[in-house]
Amino acid sequence: MNSRRLAKRTFIQASTTTIVFLIAWLAVNNGKILLTCFGGILIAVLFRSSASWIGNKIGVQSKFLLPVTIIVPFVLLGLFLAYTAPKISAQGSELMERLPQAVSYIKEQLSGLPWGAKVTDSLTNLSSSDSEVSTIITAISSVFSSTVNGFGSVVFAFFLGLFLAVNPDWYIRGTVTLVPPARRERTREVLSACGTALSGWLVAKIASMVLVGILTTVGLWALGTDLALVLGIIAALLSFIPNLGPIIGFIPAAMVSVISGLDALLYVLILYVAVQMIESYLLTPMLQAELADLPPALTLFVQVALGAMVGMIGILLAAPLCVAAMVIINKLYVEDILEASPENEQVC
């Protein structure tokens, strides 16, 4: 009996060690795979939490409402695209034509300044002769060429999320089984807390994206911008990325408006700042009242680090990763180790 128990313990330890090394290897060499899987978990959390919320309101089990939470968003998106697709396509083509014109206009305006001509000449010489800048330009171009691969990752994450959402308890039980029996209940609590935090963050983020898109579109339309719809959609989608997203979303609007003059650019800048202030200081605190605020410096650091390691997918998923990591650290380290240490008990 002792030999069988020893063999079983040895097998579990060896399996756990192998899994840890495999995850570490994937994190170092193939971080995009792990982040794609995490994206699938986010999709599963969104679908499952939506079904649970609706089920609690109407008294129906969530498993019967899961197809509804999956199908209805795609139906609504299809109706929206059916109505706006021609406008989006036309405005998108117009935007792609105006951006080079805006670049030429900016260069022309800079050349009229005492120091502007030197700046434009330096940028032109650097882009044509400096190998490092050429490498940067090539790297930027590779972001656009990787769109097809990114679409494949999105499809994989979506189907992974579907499988996880159908029967999440099965995967949770499998994960909990990997920890010692004495810690299994606590592990289940931590996983549940992570799911709750990610669900709240996703709801708040989606609501803020919709609000940013509506306010930006209406504001640009009121300012007389004929590309208001496509610029509002760009601002809404990029607002998913904290810190960096609003800045990137402002760039095309600024380039389009600067052609009409500096006063138009100033009005657009005021509009984007106002929308960002409403989103950051009004909507997000209301929706995330029960969640711990993400430290902006920490989020920015994780965005830069993951962006350098795995590219755009790292920037996109940096914020939800921080949410999950903060819950895990708070539960397993702060509460279970620091606050439960004998020194703290003696002090109390």
HELIX and SHEET records of a PDB file:
HELIX    1   1 ASN A    2  ASN A   29  1                                  28    
HELIX    2   2 GLY A   31  ILE A   58  1                                  28    
HELIX    3   3 SER A   62  SER A  111  1                                  50    
HELIX    4   4 GLY A  116  SER A  129  1                                  14    
HELIX    5   5 SER A  131  SER A  145  1                                  15    
HELIX    6   6 THR A  147  VAL A  166  1                                  20    
HELIX    7   7 PRO A  168  THR A  177  1                                  10    
HELIX    8   8 PRO A  181  ALA A  222  1                                  42    
HELIX    9   9 ALA A  228  LEU A  238  1                                  11    
HELIX   10  10 LEU A  244  VAL A  258  1                                  15    
HELIX   11  11 LEU A  262  ILE A  278  1                                  17    
HELIX   12  12 GLU A  279  LEU A  283  3                                   5    
HELIX   13  13 THR A  284  LEU A  287  1                                   4    
HELIX   14  14 PRO A  296  VAL A  310  1                                  15    
HELIX   15  15 MET A  312  ILE A  328  1                                  17    
HELIX   16  16 ILE A  329  LEU A  338  3                                  10    
HELIX   17  17 PRO A  342  VAL A  347  1                                   6    
END                                                                             
